[in-house]
């Protein structure tokens, strides 16, 4: 199903004016989201207003939904993995126009600063990554509730709304022929895992990989590592059901820490890999797991890639002697070091060319009214990705 759509009838009525629509608003940490009517202001200069077609739920949304103190803010419209159609654009926006199919991405790509113009970095200097309650250029929001009170943005995206306003630096134009319930996955988690294997770690053929946490990101790491030719891909997870799921994405071996007895996981991996995995990926967001991963990447050339998000105040502690003598590397990976505007369209093409598997990541699909069910499914470990359809005109095809 193509996402291209005519907006000729809608545009004269809505362009330059506020839009009233439904949004799933969170007013207090950990409480169910409420479907409310909100007003979405028209885009200012350098901004784009997007009609969201569908969105998916990421663990990062759940992490901040549970968080009771800053950087979490309330009331907030969460959501940051989505696909939609440009409804209108503000001044100075040239790269997209009304009707274009786009993926909003939480990582900015201004295409102007030294980092964005470098092949070595995807960390924009002009608009540094922040889980911000507002938009990046003027620090204000485009959402108000039915009482006229401000509602906060989340990660510059806020896709749990039928319409949202996003800075052009966070917008990537894509081929509209990709199904929307696959395209939305590329806004964060799946791109992050694949990019961590391809770009951050640069996994090579014939190498060994250990993945701590087989959620969507960990499975995407496995997918990326398998495409690159890794021969041993070890999945570490407390859920035994994840091994069968992992096989679909190329996981060759499985370790359940609860089945290891008194033997630490890193010793088990050492035995399986003749001294340690060439690449270890921490996909949980836990300092203790990060230490396990670092302990079991191979001396001399082993790389540990941190992907999972934990509280900003969390600290890692390594012996300087160990780092010096072992020669290991520890790295962070934000969106898999992908540059959104250039790399995500390549992932879309890879899927359309049947090289990249996205279908198996989608385990559930729900309508917008049932968004809290998506939270229940993810928290209980029953879903990898649950796609949330915003409009009943776009029913799930499965």
N, C-alpha and C positions, 0 to 999 in steps of 0.2 A: 504494500500500500504506500503510495507516494504521499509525502507531506505537503507538497505544493498545493496552494489553495488560493482562490481569487478573493481579494479583499476589497474589490471595487465598491461593493455596496456598503461595507462597514466603514471604510476609510473616511468618506466625507463627514460622517456623523461623529467619529471618535478622535480624529487627528487633532492634536492640540488641546484636547479637553480631558478632564478626569474621567476615569472609567470606574464604575461600581461593579464589583464581581465578588465571587466567593474566594475565601482563603482559609486555610487551616491555621488558626492562631494558637500559640502556646502562651498562656498567661502566667504559669507558675511551673517551676522545675518539677518534672516527673508527672505532671497532670496530663490527662488525655487532651489531645488537640480539639479545638472547637471550630466547627465550620461557621464562619461569620461573614457578613458583608463588609468589605473594606473598600476604600476609595484609593485608586492608584493614579497618581498625578501623571501628567504627560511628561515625556522625557525632556530634560534640559540639554544644553549643549554637550556633545560627546556622549550622549546616552541613547539607548534603544529601548522601546517598550515591546515586550514579547508576549504573545499569546502562547501559554504553555500547552502542549499537546499531552505529554505524559512525563512523569518524573519517577525516579526510583529512590528507595530509602537506603541510606548509607549509615554505617556504624558511627561515623562522625556526627551525624544528626542526632543519633541516640545519645552519644557521649555528652553533647551540649544540652540536650533535652533534660538529662539527669543533673546537670551541673547547677549548683545553687548560688554560686558566686562568680564574679567576673573572671574570665572574659565573657561568660554567658550573660545575656540581658533578656529582660522580659518587659512587656509582651513582645514576642518574636514570631516571624514567619520563617520556619526552617525550610530545608530542602536545597540541594545544590547539584543533583544529578538529573538533568532534564534535557528535553528538546522542545523546540517551539518554532513559531513563525513570527517574523517581524511584523508588528502591527503599525508602528510609526517610529520615526527617528527624529532626534533633535538636531540642532545646528551642528555643522562641521563633521557630521557622520557621512563618510563617502564609501566605505567598503561593503556596506550592506544597504538594502533598500526594502521597502514594504513588500511582504510576500516571500522574502528569502527564508529558507530553513536554516536554523542556527542552533548551536549548542552553547549555552552559557557555561563558563568555566570559572571556578573560584580563584584560579591563578591568573593574575593579570599578564598581559603581553602587549605592552605599549608600542613595541616595534621602533622605539626611538632612543631608549637609554643604552648605555654600554653593555649591560647584561643581556637585554633583549636582542641586541645586534651581534652578540657573541655566540659562537657555537658551543661555548663551554658552560653556559648557564641559562637557566630558565627563571631565575629569581629577579624579577623586575625591580630596578632601583627607584623608579619614579613612583610606583604604587606598590610598596612591599606587601607581602602576604599578611593579611590580618583577618581574624574572624570578627569582622566589623559590624556594628549595629547600624551602619550608614553606608552611603556610597562614597567612593574614594576621593572624588575631586572637591566636593564642597562639604562633606561631613554631615549631610542631612539625609532624611529618608523620603521615599515617595509614597509611603503607606500611612493612611489614617483609618481609624475604625469608625463605626457608626455614630460615635459620640464626638468625633473630631479629634480624638487623642492619637498621638504618634504611636505607630507600630514599627518595631525595629526590623532591619534587614538582617540576614544571616549570610556570612561569607560572600557578600556582594551579589548573591543570587536570589534567595528566597523563592524557590520554585514551587512551594506548596501554596500557590496562588494561581488563579486562572490567568491573571496578567501580572507581570513583574517588570520593573525597570532595571536595566543593567548597563554599566559603563561599556562603551565600545571596546575598551581594552580587555574586557572579559567575555567577548562574544566571538565565536568561531563559526563561519559560514561553512555548511557541509552540503554534500550531494543529497538532494531530497528523496532519492530512490531507496535509501536505506529505511527499513521499517522503524517507526518511532520507538517501539518498545525494545529495540536493539540500540538505536542511536543514543538514547538517554543514558545507557550504561557507560558511555565513553566520557562523560563529564567529570568523572573522578576515579572511582575505585578500580575499574578494569584497566583504564589507561595507566593508573598508578602502578599496578602490579606488573603489567607487561613492560612498561617503561623501566621499572626498577631492574628487571632482568636484562632488557636490551641495552639501555643507555647508562644507568647508574653502575650496574655490575659489569655489563658487557660480557655476559655469560658466553663461554666458548664451547664448541662441540667436544664431546668426550669427557666433560667435567662432571663433578658431583655438586648437588645443591641440597641444602636443608632449609625447609620452610616451616617456621614456627607460627602456627595458626592457619587453618584451612577455611577461612571465610572467603568472601569474594576476592579480596586482594591477594590472599595467599594462593588461591586457585588460579588467579590471573598470572601470578609469578610462575606457577607451574606451567601454564600454557605458554608463556613467553620463553621460559627456559627450554621447554620441549621443542619449540620451533627453532631455537638456536642450536639444538643438538645435544643438550645435556643428557648423559646416559643414566645417571642415578639421581632421582628426584625424591627426596625423603620428606614426607609430610609428618609434622608433629602436632597432634591435637588430642584433646581429652575426649572428644566425641567419636566413638568407634564407627559411627555411620559415615563419617567424613572420608574414610578410606575408599569405600565404594564410589562415593562421589568424586574423590580425587583421581581415581583411575581414568575418568572421562577426560581429565585435563593433563594426563601424563605422569601423575604421581606413581612411582615404581615401588616405594617402600613406605610403611607406616609405623609410627611409634606413638603409642599411647602412654604418656608418663605414668599413669596410674598402674600400668602393667609392668613397670620396670623394677619393681621391688625396691631394694635399697641402692640400686645402681643409678647414679645421676644420668639424665638424658644425654648430657654431653659425652659421657663415657660410652654409651651405646652407639652414638653417632661415630665416635672415634673408631670403634671396632668395625663398623660397617663401611668406613671410608678409608681405612688404612692411615689413620692419623688425624682426620678432620675433613670436613667438606670444603671444597674450593670456594663456595659461596653460601653464606647463611643469611636468611631474610627474616627479620622480626616483624610480624604482621599483626601483633596482638595489641600493642600499646602498653607494654609492661616493662619496667626497668629490670625486674628479676629475669624475665625472658630474654631481654636484651643482653644481660650478662651471660646467660646460658649460650646464646647464639655466638657471642664473641669468644667464649671459652672453647667452642668447638669448630670454629673455622680454622683452616689449616695454617700452620706456621709458615712463614716465608712469603706466601702470596695470598693467603686467605682474605676474603672481604666479607664484612658483616654490614648488611644494609638495613637501616632502621626505617620502617614505613609506618608502623602503628602510632597512633596519637594518644599520648597520655597527658595528664595535667601539666601545664607549663612549668610549674614549680618542681616537677620531678627531676631528680639528679642521678647521673650515672657516675660510678666510681671505679676506675681501673688503676692497677699498679703501673706506675711509670716504667718500672723495670720490665714488666711483662710486655708492655707496648713496644719498648725499645728492643728487647731481645727476640720477641716472637716475629716482628716484622709484619704483623697483621694490620689491616686497615678497617676502620669503622666509619661508615658514611650515612648521611641522611638522604632520603629520596622524597622530594615533594613533587607530586604528579609524575613520578617516574622520570624526572628530568626532561619530560616532553615539553616542547614549546607548543602551546595550545593551537595557535593559528596555522601552523605548518604541519605539525605531527598528527593531530587528531583527524584531519581530512585523509591522511594516509592510512590511519586505522580503519576509517570508514571504507576506503577502497579495498583494503585487505579483507574486510568482511565480505564486501560485495563480490570479490574475486574468490571467495570460499577458502581463503587461507587462514583467516582468524575465526575461531569459534566463539560466538557470543550466545548462541541459542541456549546452551546448557546452563548459563548463569541465571536465566530467568526461570524461577521455580514457581512463582505465584504472580497473579495479576488481579487487581481490585479496582473498583471505581473510587472516585475521590471521597465519596461519603463514608467509605470504609477505611480511611487512611489509618486509623488506630489499629486496625487488624494487621496492617503491614508492620507496625511496631511490635505487636505481639508475636508475629511469625519470626521476625529477625531476632528478638531478644530470646525466644525459646529455642533458637538454633534450627528452626524448621525450614527457613528459607535462605537461599544465597542472595538473590535479589528479588524483591517484590516490586513490580511495576504498578504505578498508580495512574489511572487514566482520568484526565480532568473533565472530559466531556463525553456524554453517552453516545455522541455521534461517532466516536472512535472506540467501538467495543473490542475487547481483546480477541484476537484471531484464534486462540486456543481455548 
